[in-house]
Amino acid sequence: MKGDRKTGFGTRAIHAGQAPDPTTGAIMTPVFLTSTYVQEAPAKTKGYDYSRSHNPTRTALEQNLAALEGGRFGLGFASGMAAIHCVLNTLRSGDHVIAGNDLYGGTFRILRTLYDKFGLQTTFVDLTDLAQLESAFRPNTKLVMLETPTNPLLRCCDLAAIAKLCKKRGVLSMADNTFATPYLQNPLALGCDIVAHSTTKYLGGHSDVVGGALVSDDEALHKQLMHFQNSCGGTPGPMDCFLVLRGTKTLHVRMERHCANALLVAKWLEAHPRVERVLYPGLPSHPQHALAKKQMRAGGGMVSVELKATVPQAKKVCSSFSVFSLAESLGGVESLVDHPASMTHASIPAEERRRAGLQDGLIRLSVGIEDADDLIADLDRAIGKLK
Ligand SMILES: *Cc1c(COP(=O)(O)O)cnc(C)c1O
């Protein structure tokens, strides 16, 4: 079949989970705007009974994402946070979680302000340091949650090594693969148990939908996650599934351009006199460049840059772009700029932020797929405001 496991990434992106509609031949998966399904006799269905449980547009997306991540089972969610919430539901009171210390803010928040009060213990460690991970394990540790590259410092964690340490102890590992995407990195192939995604970002790719997903390869684990997906009900509507499916069809092509543009931008920034440091896994100067080369196909579309600037100066630069737009989020075709200290990471106290390596002058770029020359000219103009 077109898009099966033996075909290349681009073929899977376009065809996996998406046979033409059998009743009409429609080449695009229909948007099944229906809540219920007529049964031939009580409990005799065509595989669908209620759209929270299953919907054919969602099934197509779930199969497509599973094929891209190289797992057998995919689950769609209404947001990335709903997907991460589902993973946390596998735990019980008294369990212990080890999480990266620069996880996505929403993941940090759900652990700190929600699961904390249900008696879940979490230790945040620097997962780029395997010794820190090893010493954080406790007898009741059940889950390790990681991101690589991280946000906004773009640090890389060794997926294979972390998965191995977890397996040895019977601890589940969950990798949030939102920044890298399945085109650049496949955590399941490196031994992780669950891959989580905010499909809002590169998978959707056009800044027009919020969604999330989980992919796994173990049937018992998948059944448990699917039980929570249906029980808690944080499922995506069919239109949202359609939009993400439309996005994944071009993921490989978009990522090539995101990565090429980001590398050009990163190299240009590295040579700029007002730049203290460029953080980009694709640059040889990146502290985990060798690891990034080993586990990623390319450096990705995100570039963080530490300007020699105070908070007001960095804010001024961020307000001076004309091609880049000042906005949170990432992964769309258009370039975005974010000032973490005053936007996405403002809720972290300034001292704690600086201790974690997030300087006041750091700006985060989601490099889009416009023409690189225009992006560099825009950066030149905006950073020129520092003079
Ligand atoms: C955006 C994001 C999330 C949360 O996803 P939503 O779709 O906004 O709920 C989780 N992890 C990472 C790495 C993200 O960038």
Ligand as a Chemical Component Dictionary entry (heavy atoms), coordinates in Angstrom:
data_LIG
# 
_chem_comp.id                   LIG 
_chem_comp.type                 NON-POLYMER 
_chem_comp.pdbx_formal_charge   0 
_chem_comp.three_letter_code    LIG 
# 
loop_
_chem_comp_atom.comp_id 
_chem_comp_atom.atom_id 
_chem_comp_atom.alt_atom_id 
_chem_comp_atom.type_symbol 
_chem_comp_atom.charge 
_chem_comp_atom.model_Cartn_x 
_chem_comp_atom.model_Cartn_y 
_chem_comp_atom.model_Cartn_z 
_chem_comp_atom.pdbx_ordinal 
LIG C1 C1 C 0 3.616  24.472 22.230 1  
LIG C2 C2 C 0 4.285  23.354 22.923 2  
LIG C3 C3 C 0 3.575  22.505 23.785 3  
LIG C4 C4 C 0 2.107  22.706 24.107 4  
LIG O1 O1 O 0 1.304  22.526 23.007 5  
LIG P1 P1 P 0 -0.108 23.268 22.801 6  
LIG O2 O2 O 0 -0.550 22.782 21.478 7  
LIG O3 O3 O 0 0.150  24.741 22.867 8  
LIG O4 O4 O 0 -0.980 22.824 23.929 9  
LIG C5 C5 C 0 4.253  21.449 24.365 10 
LIG N1 N1 N 0 5.563  21.252 24.138 11 
LIG C6 C6 C 0 6.284  22.058 23.337 12 
LIG C7 C7 C 0 7.737  21.780 23.126 13 
LIG C8 C8 C 0 5.672  23.140 22.705 14 
LIG O5 O5 O 0 6.387  23.947 21.914 15 
# 
loop_
_chem_comp_bond.comp_id 
_chem_comp_bond.atom_id_1 
_chem_comp_bond.atom_id_2 
_chem_comp_bond.value_order 
_chem_comp_bond.pdbx_ordinal 
LIG C1 C2 SING 1  
LIG C2 C3 SING 2  
LIG C2 C8 DOUB 3  
LIG C3 C4 SING 4  
LIG C3 C5 DOUB 5  
LIG C4 O1 SING 6  
LIG O1 P1 SING 7  
LIG P1 O2 DOUB 8  
LIG P1 O3 SING 9  
LIG P1 O4 SING 10 
LIG C5 N1 SING 11 
LIG N1 C6 DOUB 12 
LIG C6 C7 SING 13 
LIG C6 C8 SING 14 
LIG C8 O5 SING 15 
# 
